[in-house]
Amino acid sequence: MADKPAIAGREPAIVEVEEGATYLWCGCGLSRGQPWCDRSHNAPDNNFWPITWTPPKSGVFALCMCKRTKNPPYCDGSHKEL
């Protein structure tokens, strides 16, 4: 098993979301529908799971694509260290 999720990108995903809606942020980095989960984490050698996220308000957010953020699902600039 991998000890870190796959890197899906080296820039944040800029997404528009709605307050009250629930989203599944991909935590494994394998989803083809980044930054959202498409259940690709079901691979037998994967130990990473999606994070259920309900945005605090409607608007545009920068979500992590490198999967190294310390504050998922938000981008915290960790991609700059890769």
N, C-alpha and C positions, 0 to 999 in steps of 0.2 A: 504494500500500500504506500501511496505517496504521503510524505509528511507535510506537504503544503499543497493548497489547491492550484489548479492550472491558472496561468496568467491569461486572462481573456483580452486584455488590452493594457496599454501603457498611458492612457488618458482616461479621465472620468467620462461616464456616459451622462449626457445632459438630457434629463427626462422631464416631461410635464405630467403631473399626477393630480389626482383629485382627493381632497380631504374626505375622510370616511371610507375610502376604498381600501381594500387589502391587496397587497402585492407580495409576490414571492421573489425575493432577490436571490439570484444564483450565488451560492457560496462555494461551489466546486470549480467554477471557471469553465465547465464543459458545455454549457448550454449554447445552442445555436441561436437563441433568441435573447442574447445579452441585452441588458443586465438581468433579465427575468429568467426564472427557472423554467425549463422545459422537461424536467425529470431525467436529464442526462446523468444525474448523480446516481442513478440506479446501477451503474457499472459495478461489477463485482469487486474491483480493487479500489473503489472510491470510499473515502471516509468523511466526505464533506457534504453538508446539507444546506438547503435553502433557508433563508431567514424570512419569516413573516413580518411585513412592514406595513404599518398604517401611517401615512404622512400626517404631520401635525397640522398642515394646512394645504390648500390647493396651491399649485405653483410649479416652478422649475427648480429641480434639485440636481446636484452633481453626485452621482453614485459611483462607487468604486468598481473598477474593472480589473485591477491587478489582483484583487482578492487578498490583499495584505493589510487593509485598513484596520486600525485598532478601534474603529467606531462604525461597524457595519450598519447599514449599507452605504453610509456616506463616505465620499472620497476625503481622505485626510492628507493627501500628498505622498503617501507611501510609495507610489509608482516612481517617484523621483529617485528613490534609493535602489531601484532595480538595475 
